[in-house]
Amino acid sequence: MGKNSSEYADGQQETGKAIHSFMDMVAGEAEQYAADHTSPMSPLLEEIEDYTLNKTESPSWLTGRIEGRFLQLIIVLSGFRNVIDIGTFTGYSALAMAESIPPDGKVLTIEHNSANADIAQGFFDRSPQGYKINLQRGEAINILKSLPPEATDLVFIDADKANYLAYYHESMRILRKGGLIVSDIIQTRNMLGSSRRCLNLIKIPTKVQLSDP
Ligand SMILES: C[S@@+](CC[C@H](N)C(=O)[O-])C[C@H]1O[C@@H](n2cnc3c(N)ncnc32)[C@H](O)[C@@H]1O
């Protein structure tokens, strides 16, 4: 959702174009319908969206309203308090999640591009929920590896696709029992294995019960 099929955070070219063309056609109408029937976000998130679409070179990276509301819904329904956002960009997903976690909750968001991090931090500083957000600058895999087990309830993976498998394994290590991994665009890009049977939403009832797809 919210991404053009041919553009990815790491600049990779996509494969499987025929499948993507069909999916884009269906997804375009479905996404428009979903957007039309999704409640607006907070004024600051709408401002981030407007800024990202009009003033950045990669507007398609934006998570946006549909995915943002989806993340918020998961957080509220699950009662999650501590979440990790891999790939801050202009701060949309991090702030969307911060707005939904309880007052003592925390969002750790990770960004290796300092210009993006500066933009995001500027928005976080203006938000009454910004105190919940810890923006860490650096390579996501290194920061994830520095975290202890059971550090988080939810990991949202939305960064360089080449590292998704590594992010997935580190996320499994640091998730609490009952936690969740949500990943942007892996289904058609074969990120977690040799088949197309990849999950965008991975429920972890207990860590030992889940085997890799
Ligand atoms: C698709 S954008 C994230 C969009 C964001 N979640 C949102 O809600 O709009 C991906 C971001 O991940 C960052 N990124 C890519 N590779 C990274 C890495 N190895 N470590 C940290 N950040 C990375 C990029 O600089 C980019 O800002």
PDBQT file of the ligand as one rigid body, heavy atoms in Angstrom, charges set to zero:
ROOT
HETATM    1  C1  LIG A 301       9.938   3.331   2.657  1.00  0.00    +0.000 C 
HETATM    2  S1  LIG A 301      10.812   4.482   3.604  1.00  0.00    +0.000 S 
HETATM    3  C2  LIG A 301       9.983   4.374   5.165  1.00  0.00    +0.000 C 
HETATM    4  C3  LIG A 301       8.630   5.033   5.161  1.00  0.00    +0.000 C 
HETATM    5  C4  LIG A 301       8.106   5.325   6.526  1.00  0.00    +0.000 C 
HETATM    6  N1  LIG A 301       7.940   4.121   7.322  1.00  0.00    +0.000 N 
HETATM    7  C5  LIG A 301       6.796   6.068   6.466  1.00  0.00    +0.000 C 
HETATM    8  O1  LIG A 301       5.910   5.776   7.246  1.00  0.00    +0.000 OA
HETATM    9  O2  LIG A 301       6.634   6.948   5.620  1.00  0.00    +0.000 OA
HETATM   10  C6  LIG A 301      12.315   3.614   3.983  1.00  0.00    +0.000 C 
HETATM   11  C7  LIG A 301      13.290   4.387   4.848  1.00  0.00    +0.000 C 
HETATM   12  O3  LIG A 301      14.248   3.454   5.334  1.00  0.00    +0.000 OA
HETATM   13  C8  LIG A 301      15.512   4.066   5.339  1.00  0.00    +0.000 C 
HETATM   14  N2  LIG A 301      16.497   2.986   5.272  1.00  0.00    +0.000 N 
HETATM   15  C9  LIG A 301      16.792   2.226   4.193  1.00  0.00    +0.000 A 
HETATM   16  N3  LIG A 301      17.733   1.337   4.503  1.00  0.00    +0.000 NA
HETATM   17  C10 LIG A 301      18.033   1.514   5.809  1.00  0.00    +0.000 A 
HETATM   18  C11 LIG A 301      18.943   0.886   6.705  1.00  0.00    +0.000 A 
HETATM   19  N4  LIG A 301      19.736  -0.105   6.285  1.00  0.00    +0.000 N 
HETATM   20  N5  LIG A 301      18.988   1.303   7.977  1.00  0.00    +0.000 NA
HETATM   21  C12 LIG A 301      18.189   2.329   8.389  1.00  0.00    +0.000 A 
HETATM   22  N6  LIG A 301      17.331   2.961   7.585  1.00  0.00    +0.000 NA
HETATM   23  C13 LIG A 301      17.243   2.571   6.307  1.00  0.00    +0.000 A 
HETATM   24  C14 LIG A 301      15.498   4.950   4.109  1.00  0.00    +0.000 C 
HETATM   25  O4  LIG A 301      16.473   5.988   4.219  1.00  0.00    +0.000 OA
HETATM   26  C15 LIG A 301      14.072   5.453   4.097  1.00  0.00    +0.000 C 
HETATM   27  O5  LIG A 301      13.962   6.680   4.773  1.00  0.00    +0.000 OA
ENDROOT
TORSDOF 0
